[in-house]
Amino acid sequence: MCETGEAADSKDPAPVDEEARFSELLEDSAEDLYEHAPCGYLSTLLDGRIAKVNTTLLNWLGYERGDLVGRLTFSDLLTVGGRLYHETHFAPLLRMQGEISGIALELKAADGSHLPVMVTSTVKTGSDGQPLLIRTTLFDARDRRAYETELLRARQEADQERDRLKLLNTTLQRTLLPPTLANVPGLDVAAHYHIASVDEVGGDFYDLFPLAAGTWGLFLGDVCGKGAAAAAVTSLARYTLRAAAVYDPDPAAVLANLNTVLNHEYQGNDPRFCTVVFGLLTPDPDRGGFRITLASGGHPPALLMRADGTADYLPNPGGQLIGALPDAHIATTTVHLAPGDTLLLHTDGLTEAHTTAAGGEDRYGDEALLDFGHALAPTNASDTIAAVRDLLHAFGTGVDDDTAVLAIHVPRPLSEEQQ
């Protein structure tokens, strides 16, 4: 029993010693807490001369106490830029407010290196309310400065990457559009592509190109979605339409060909489809002007502005989306473009644009576009495209989808134009 008791007694002093040491730490003197605080302390007279400095700040800067106390001012410890800021902003604000906090400055160490710090200063007053001295607390901001530098570097890299992405998107978008439209004798043609956002490649496309002697093909379409996937479908659609038109220029057959390609290429969990209108242009020697046959796969109807000042949509039932179904219904219509007539093809980015930049529920809509056509008619291709560009510009950020427009005009004979 005695041995057991002695063994137990021999283990008791350790906890007692730990408690004593812990209590000793808690009873540090105020002076020790001041000298070895985790931040720098500095007291200066009203003229800035250093009256007291703690060991922590001396160690940071590599000075002896006698190097600073009574010999230098607080501003003497600052870099040139910091000294200028102290004299023009820091000191005046401190005199007016009596306290200033969270100011980023840089101190000069004894070896010439710079120490970034966060500074808080308070004016201490006597019992009569008169200022006596200035107490300043300084926090080591090296880690914060390193973090901010890294954050700035990361932001600069992100901005550079975004600029590279914009350039890539712009270049890719340019390759998806024809560099120039074919010159069709007897026709005035103009087109415009409005980019809603430079951060993403849109899926709108158009073209006008020669086929057999005396005929020309044209198309305008809109692929669902944006980005690289939409760009891939756009490229496939453009080249398929051109190739199919050479093989069989019948507009319904051209769109049926495209429907088969898209439906076979994009099956499964990632279906891809588009709305598109394909047209076949041929001169009409008997009546003058041109005959155009349009086939539509789910595309908005074309707007016809007549030489007599009237305007209306072509009676085209629209058809079904191209690529969505194995056998899409494709609607066709044929119209005669007389001298003075203008035909406007467009994607739905125009009619679905918000009429306010705030992006409200109000859309421009088909009726508004029809009124727009009535106001323009009679017109020509270049004036029509210029008016549409101004309209899109007026919508501002209300245009949240890319928009392609293609205008075809049959000029009047010169003798009629001069009358």
C-alpha positions in Angstrom: 0.0 0.0 0.0 2.8 2.4 0.9 4.6 1.7 -2.3 1.5 2.4 -4.3 0.9 5.7 -2.4 4.5 6.8 -2.9 4.2 6.1 -6.6 1.0 8.2 -6.8 2.7 11.0 -4.9 5.6 11.0 -7.3 3.3 11.8 -10.2 1.6 14.8 -8.6 4.3 17.6 -8.9 4.2 17.6 -12.8 0.7 19.2 -13.2 1.5 21.6 -10.4 4.6 22.8 -12.2 2.7 23.2 -15.4 0.1 25.3 -13.7 2.8 27.5 -12.1 4.5 28.1 -15.4 1.2 28.9 -17.1 0.4 31.4 -14.3 3.8 32.9 -14.7 3.1 33.5 -18.3 -0.2 35.2 -17.6 1.5 37.5 -15.1 3.9 39.1 -17.7 4.7 42.7 -16.9 3.0 45.4 -19.0 6.5 46.5 -20.1 7.3 43.0 -21.4 4.0 42.9 -23.2 4.8 46.2 -24.8 8.3 45.4 -25.8 7.6 41.9 -27.3 4.1 42.4 -28.7 3.4 40.8 -32.1 3.1 44.3 -33.6 5.3 47.4 -33.5 4.7 50.3 -31.1 5.9 53.8 -31.5 5.3 57.0 -29.6 6.3 60.4 -31.0 6.1 64.0 -29.9 3.7 66.3 -31.8 6.6 67.3 -34.0 7.1 63.7 -35.0 10.3 63.0 -33.0 10.4 59.4 -31.7 10.1 59.2 -27.9 9.6 55.5 -27.5 9.8 52.4 -29.6 9.3 48.7 -28.7 11.8 45.9 -29.3 9.5 44.3 -31.9 9.8 47.3 -34.3 13.5 47.6 -33.6 14.0 44.0 -34.6 12.0 44.4 -37.7 14.0 47.4 -38.9 17.4 46.4 -37.5 18.0 49.5 -35.5 19.3 50.0 -31.9 17.0 52.1 -29.6 19.5 54.9 -29.5 19.5 55.2 -33.3 15.9 56.3 -33.2 14.8 57.7 -29.8 15.2 61.5 -29.8 17.1 61.5 -33.1 14.7 60.6 -35.9 11.0 61.4 -36.7 8.4 58.9 -37.7 8.5 60.3 -41.3 12.3 59.7 -41.4 11.5 55.9 -41.3 9.2 56.1 -44.3 10.1 55.7 -48.0 10.1 58.8 -50.2 6.5 58.1 -51.4 5.4 57.3 -47.9 6.9 60.5 -46.5 5.1 62.6 -49.1 1.8 60.8 -48.3 2.4 61.3 -44.6 3.0 65.0 -44.9 0.1 65.7 -47.3 -2.6 63.3 -46.1 -1.7 61.3 -43.0 -0.5 64.0 -40.7 -3.3 66.6 -41.6 -6.0 64.0 -41.2 -4.6 62.8 -37.8 -4.5 66.4 -36.5 -8.2 66.9 -37.6 -9.6 63.6 -36.5 -7.4 62.6 -33.6 -7.1 59.1 -35.0 -6.4 57.4 -38.3 -6.3 53.6 -39.0 -5.5 51.0 -41.6 -3.1 53.1 -43.7 -0.7 51.1 -45.8 2.9 52.5 -45.7 6.4 51.3 -46.2 9.3 51.7 -43.7 13.0 51.8 -44.5 15.0 49.3 -42.6 18.6 49.9 -41.5 19.9 47.7 -44.4 17.9 49.7 -47.0 15.2 47.1 -47.5 11.5 48.1 -47.3 9.0 46.8 -44.8 5.3 47.1 -45.8 3.1 47.9 -42.7 -0.4 48.8 -41.8 -0.4 51.9 -39.6 -2.9 53.1 -36.9 -2.1 56.4 -35.0 -3.9 58.0 -32.1 -3.3 61.5 -30.6 -3.2 61.2 -26.8 -4.3 64.3 -24.8 -3.7 65.5 -21.3 -6.3 66.2 -18.6 -6.8 69.6 -20.1 -7.6 68.2 -23.5 -4.4 69.4 -25.1 -2.6 66.9 -27.4 0.6 65.6 -25.8 1.9 62.8 -28.1 1.1 60.4 -30.8 0.9 56.6 -30.3 1.3 54.5 -33.4 0.7 50.8 -33.9 2.3 49.1 -36.9 1.4 45.6 -38.2 3.7 43.6 -40.5 2.0 43.5 -43.9 4.6 41.5 -45.8 2.3 38.5 -46.1 -0.6 40.7 -47.1 1.6 42.5 -49.7 2.7 39.1 -51.1 -0.9 38.0 -51.3 -2.0 41.2 -53.0 0.9 41.0 -55.4 0.0 37.4 -56.2 -3.7 38.4 -56.6 -2.7 41.2 -58.9 -0.5 38.9 -61.0 -3.4 36.3 -61.2 -5.8 39.1 -62.3 -3.4 40.3 -64.9 -3.0 36.8 -66.3 -6.7 36.4 -66.3 -7.2 39.6 -68.2 -4.5 38.6 -70.7 -6.2 35.2 -71.1 -9.6 36.9 -71.6 -8.0 39.2 -74.3 -6.6 36.1 -76.0 -10.0 34.4 -75.8 -11.7 37.5 -77.3 -9.2 37.5 -80.1 -9.7 33.8 -80.7 -13.5 34.2 -80.7 -13.3 37.2 -83.1 -11.1 35.3 -85.4 -13.2 32.1 -85.3 -16.4 34.2 -85.9 -14.8 35.8 -88.9 -13.9 32.4 -90.4 -17.6 31.4 -90.1 -18.8 34.3 -92.3 -18.1 34.9 -96.0 -15.3 37.5 -96.6 -17.4 39.0 -99.3 -20.8 38.3 -100.9 -21.0 37.2 -104.5 -21.6 40.0 -107.0 -24.9 39.3 -108.7 -25.6 41.3 -111.8 -28.8 43.2 -111.4 -28.9 43.0 -107.6 -27.8 45.2 -104.8 -26.9 43.0 -101.7 -25.7 44.0 -98.2 -25.3 42.1 -95.0 -24.4 42.7 -91.3 -23.5 40.5 -88.3 -24.1 42.0 -84.9 -22.1 40.3 -82.1 -24.0 40.3 -78.8 -20.9 39.3 -76.7 -17.2 39.1 -77.6 -16.8 36.5 -75.0 -18.7 33.8 -76.9 -18.8 32.7 -80.5 -22.3 32.9 -81.9 -24.1 30.5 -84.2 -25.6 32.8 -86.8 -24.4 32.5 -90.4 -25.2 33.7 -94.0 -23.8 33.5 -97.5 -24.6 34.3 -101.1 -22.7 32.3 -103.8 -23.0 31.4 -107.5 -24.3 28.1 -108.7 -25.0 27.1 -112.3 -25.0 29.8 -115.0 -27.6 32.4 -114.2 -28.5 31.1 -110.7 -27.3 32.0 -107.2 -27.8 30.4 -103.9 -28.2 32.2 -100.6 -28.8 31.1 -97.0 -29.1 32.5 -93.5 -29.4 30.5 -90.3 -29.1 30.3 -86.6 -27.6 27.4 -84.7 -28.8 26.7 -81.2 -26.4 27.6 -78.4 -23.1 29.5 -78.3 -19.4 28.7 -78.0 -17.2 26.2 -79.6 -19.9 23.6 -80.0 -22.2 26.0 -81.8 -19.3 27.1 -84.0 -18.6 23.5 -85.1 -22.3 23.1 -86.1 -22.2 26.5 -87.9 -19.1 25.4 -89.9 -20.7 22.1 -90.8 -23.9 23.7 -91.8 -22.3 26.3 -94.1 -20.2 23.8 -96.0 -23.0 21.2 -96.2 -25.4 23.8 -97.6 -22.9 24.9 -100.3 -22.1 21.3 -101.2 -25.7 20.2 -101.3 -26.7 23.2 -103.5 -24.1 22.2 -106.1 -25.4 18.6 -106.1 -29.1 19.6 -106.2 -30.0 23.3 -106.0 -33.7 22.8 -105.2 -34.1 24.6 -101.9 -36.2 21.9 -100.2 -33.6 19.3 -101.2 -30.7 21.4 -99.9 -32.3 21.7 -96.5 -33.3 18.0 -96.4 -29.7 17.2 -97.1 -28.6 19.4 -94.2 -31.2 17.9 -91.9 -29.9 14.4 -92.6 -26.3 15.4 -91.9 -27.1 17.2 -88.6 -29.5 14.5 -87.4 -26.9 11.7 -88.1 -23.9 13.7 -86.7 -25.5 14.9 -83.5 -27.5 12.1 -82.0 -27.8 11.0 -78.4 -27.4 13.3 -75.4 -26.1 16.3 -77.3 -28.5 17.1 -80.1 -27.7 20.0 -82.3 -30.1 21.8 -84.6 -30.6 25.1 -86.3 -33.2 27.3 -88.0 -32.2 28.1 -91.6 -33.6 29.6 -94.8 -32.2 28.7 -98.2 -33.0 30.6 -101.4 -32.4 30.1 -105.1 -32.1 33.3 -107.1 -32.7 33.4 -110.9 -33.3 36.4 -113.2 -36.8 36.8 -114.6 -36.3 38.0 -118.2 -40.0 38.2 -118.9 -41.1 40.4 -116.0 -37.7 41.9 -115.1 -36.2 41.5 -111.7 -35.6 38.1 -110.0 -37.5 35.1 -109.0 -36.5 33.7 -105.6 -37.6 30.4 -104.2 -37.1 30.1 -100.4 -37.2 26.9 -98.3 -37.5 27.4 -94.5 -36.6 25.1 -91.7 -38.1 26.7 -88.6 -36.8 30.2 -89.6 -38.5 33.6 -89.1 -40.2 34.7 -92.3 -38.5 37.2 -94.6 -39.7 40.8 -94.8 -40.5 42.1 -98.3 -40.5 45.8 -98.8 -42.1 46.7 -102.2 -41.3 49.5 -104.5 -44.8 50.9 -104.0 -44.1 51.6 -100.3 -45.9 48.5 -98.9 -44.3 45.9 -96.7 -45.3 42.4 -95.5 -43.8 39.1 -94.5 -43.6 36.4 -97.1 -46.3 33.7 -96.7 -44.0 31.0 -95.5 -45.3 28.7 -92.8 -41.8 28.3 -91.4 -41.2 24.5 -91.5 -39.5 22.5 -88.7 -36.1 22.8 -87.1 -33.3 21.4 -89.2 -31.5 18.5 -87.5 -34.1 17.9 -84.7 -36.1 15.2 -86.5 -35.0 12.5 -89.1 -37.6 13.8 -91.6 -38.2 17.5 -91.0 -41.1 19.3 -92.7 -39.6 22.0 -95.0 -41.8 24.8 -96.2 -41.2 26.6 -99.5 -42.5 29.7 -101.2 -41.6 31.5 -104.5 -41.8 35.3 -104.9 -41.0 37.7 -107.7 -38.7 40.6 -106.8 -39.6 43.4 -109.0 -37.4 46.5 -109.6 -37.4 48.6 -106.5 -38.3 45.7 -104.2 -36.1 44.8 -101.2 -36.1 41.5 -99.3 -34.7 41.3 -95.7 -33.7 38.0 -94.1 -32.9 38.0 -90.4 -32.2 35.8 -87.4 -34.4 36.0 -84.3 -31.8 38.0 -82.4 -33.4 41.1 -83.9 -37.1 40.4 -83.0 -36.2 38.9 -79.6 -34.1 41.9 -78.5 -35.2 43.6 -75.3 -36.5 47.1 -76.1 -34.9 48.4 -72.9 -31.2 48.0 -71.9 -32.4 46.8 -68.5 -33.5 43.6 -70.1 -37.2 43.7 -69.3 -39.9 41.4 -70.6 -40.7 43.6 -73.6 -39.4 42.2 -76.8 -39.1 44.0 -80.1 -41.3 41.4 -81.9 -42.5 40.7 -85.4 -45.1 43.5 -85.5 -42.6 46.1 -84.6 -40.3 44.8 -87.4 -43.2 45.0 -89.9 -43.8 48.6 -88.9 -40.1 49.2 -89.3 -40.4 47.8 -92.9 -43.4 50.0 -93.7 -41.5 53.1 -92.5 -38.4 52.2 -94.7 -40.2 51.1 -97.9 -39.3 51.8 -100.6 -35.6 51.3 -99.8 -32.5 49.6 -101.0 -30.1 47.0 -99.5 -27.5 49.3 -98.1 -30.0 51.7 -96.5 -31.9 48.7 -95.0 -28.8 47.3 -93.4 -27.8 50.7 -92.1 -31.2 51.2 -90.5 -31.1 47.8 -88.9 -27.6 48.5 -87.5 -28.9 51.7 -86.0 -31.8 49.9 -84.5 -29.6 47.2 -82.9 -27.3 49.9 -81.6 -30.3 51.7 -80.0 -31.2 48.5 -78.2 -27.7 48.5 -76.5 -27.3 45.6 -74.1 -30.9 44.6 -74.8 -29.6 42.5 -77.7 -28.6 39.3 -75.9 -28.2 37.1 -79.0 -26.1 37.5 -82.1 -28.0 38.8 -85.1 -27.4 38.2 -88.8 -29.3 40.2 -91.5 -29.1 39.9 -95.3 -30.8 42.4 -97.6 -31.4 41.8 -101.4 -32.6 44.7 -103.6 -33.5 44.9 -107.3 -32.5 48.4 -108.4 -34.9 50.3 -110.7 -33.6 51.1 -114.2 -31.5 54.2 -114.2 -34.1 56.1 -116.2 -36.8 55.4 -113.5 -34.4 56.4 -110.7 -33.9 59.8 -112.3 -37.6 60.5 -112.6 
